[in-house]
Amino acid sequence: MGLDEWEFDLAYDLANGPGTPSLLTLASCGSPAASRKIIQIAQRLVGKSGWPLYELVAGQVAAGPLREEGFLILKDVRRPVPEAVPALVAAHQHLITRSIPVGLLVVGSVSGIKDLRRHPVMGFLSRAYLVDLA
């Protein structure tokens, strides 16, 4: 999926509530500039929507409870993927199944996103939007 299409879909989905497709997005970025661009778009759209916005760096993710509502940007997912990252993404999936208004944008290197998608407990990521900015 291209960035323009994702931006349009995210704006629509933020207005239409939990469980909508682009509220679970993986972004494979080939450069820091590409990462910054998609993060800035998400920050702008989430801010406009009024949803709470949270940001975490993958290397600093610790086990613990997630916020119950809002949009999370998980940045800098690289190979090897820290063990806490799949746990965080899986916990986020449980919030989605409970129809809680949450969104997740995972931004990382091409190899980091591939590794995350291949993780044994990440099968549900096959339904995630994939934005390729390699």
C-alpha positions in Angstrom: 0.0 0.0 0.0 1.2 3.5 -0.8 1.5 6.3 1.7 -1.2 8.5 0.2 -3.8 5.7 0.2 -2.8 4.8 3.8 -3.2 8.5 4.9 -6.6 8.7 3.4 -7.7 5.4 5.0 -6.3 6.3 8.4 -8.1 9.6 8.5 -11.4 7.8 7.6 -10.8 5.0 10.1 -9.9 7.3 13.0 -13.3 8.9 12.4 -15.2 5.6 12.3 -14.0 3.8 15.3 -12.4 0.6 16.6 -11.6 -2.4 14.5 -11.3 -0.5 11.2 -8.4 -1.7 9.0 -5.7 1.0 9.0 -5.8 1.2 12.8 -3.3 -1.7 12.6 -0.5 -0.7 10.3 3.1 -2.0 9.8 5.4 0.4 8.0 8.6 -0.9 6.4 11.0 2.0 6.1 14.2 2.1 4.1 15.5 5.3 5.7 15.1 7.6 8.7 13.4 10.2 6.5 10.7 7.6 5.5 10.1 6.8 9.1 9.8 10.4 10.1 7.3 11.0 7.2 4.8 8.3 8.2 5.1 9.2 11.9 4.4 12.8 11.2 1.3 11.9 9.1 0.1 9.7 12.0 0.8 12.4 14.6 -1.1 15.0 12.6 -4.2 12.8 11.8 -4.4 11.3 15.3 -4.1 14.8 16.8 -6.9 16.1 14.5 -9.1 13.2 15.5 -8.9 13.8 19.2 -7.6 10.3 20.0 -5.0 10.1 22.7 -1.5 9.5 21.1 1.3 7.5 22.7 4.8 6.8 21.3 7.3 4.2 22.2 10.7 3.2 20.9 11.0 -0.5 20.3 14.3 -0.9 22.2 12.7 0.7 25.3 9.5 -1.3 25.5 9.0 -3.0 28.8 6.5 -5.5 30.0 3.5 -3.8 31.6 -0.1 -2.9 30.9 -1.1 -1.0 27.8 -3.2 2.2 28.0 -6.8 1.2 27.4 -7.6 3.7 24.6 -5.7 5.6 22.0 -3.3 5.4 19.2 0.2 4.0 19.7 3.2 4.6 17.5 5.9 2.0 18.0 9.1 3.3 16.5 12.4 1.9 15.4 11.6 -1.8 15.2 14.8 -3.4 13.9 16.4 -6.9 13.7 16.7 -8.6 16.1 13.2 -7.6 17.4 13.2 -7.1 21.2 11.2 -9.8 22.9 8.9 -7.3 24.5 7.7 -6.0 21.1 5.7 -9.1 20.0 4.2 -9.2 23.5 3.1 -5.5 23.2 1.7 -6.1 19.7 -0.2 -9.2 20.9 -1.6 -7.3 23.9 -2.8 -4.6 21.6 -4.6 -7.2 19.5 -6.5 -8.2 22.6 -7.7 -4.6 23.0 -9.0 -4.7 19.4 -11.0 -7.9 20.0 -12.7 -6.1 22.9 -13.8 -3.2 20.6 -11.7 -0.7 22.5 -10.8 2.3 20.4 -7.1 1.7 19.8 -4.8 2.0 16.9 -1.2 0.9 16.3 1.4 2.0 13.8 4.6 -0.1 13.9 7.4 1.6 12.1 10.7 -0.1 11.5 13.4 -1.3 9.1 12.4 -3.7 6.3 14.2 -6.6 8.1 12.7 -5.6 11.5 9.1 -5.6 10.2 9.7 -8.9 8.3 11.0 -10.5 11.5 8.0 -9.2 13.5 5.6 -10.6 10.9 7.3 -14.0 11.1 7.2 -14.3 14.8 5.1 -17.4 15.9 2.4 -15.4 17.7 2.0 -12.7 15.1 -0.3 -14.5 12.7 -3.0 -11.9 13.0 -0.5 -9.4 11.5 -1.4 -10.9 8.1 -4.6 -8.7 8.4 -2.5 -5.5 9.1 -2.1 -2.8 6.6 1.5 -2.9 5.2 3.0 0.4 4.0 6.2 -0.1 2.1 8.5 2.9 2.2 11.7 1.0 1.4 
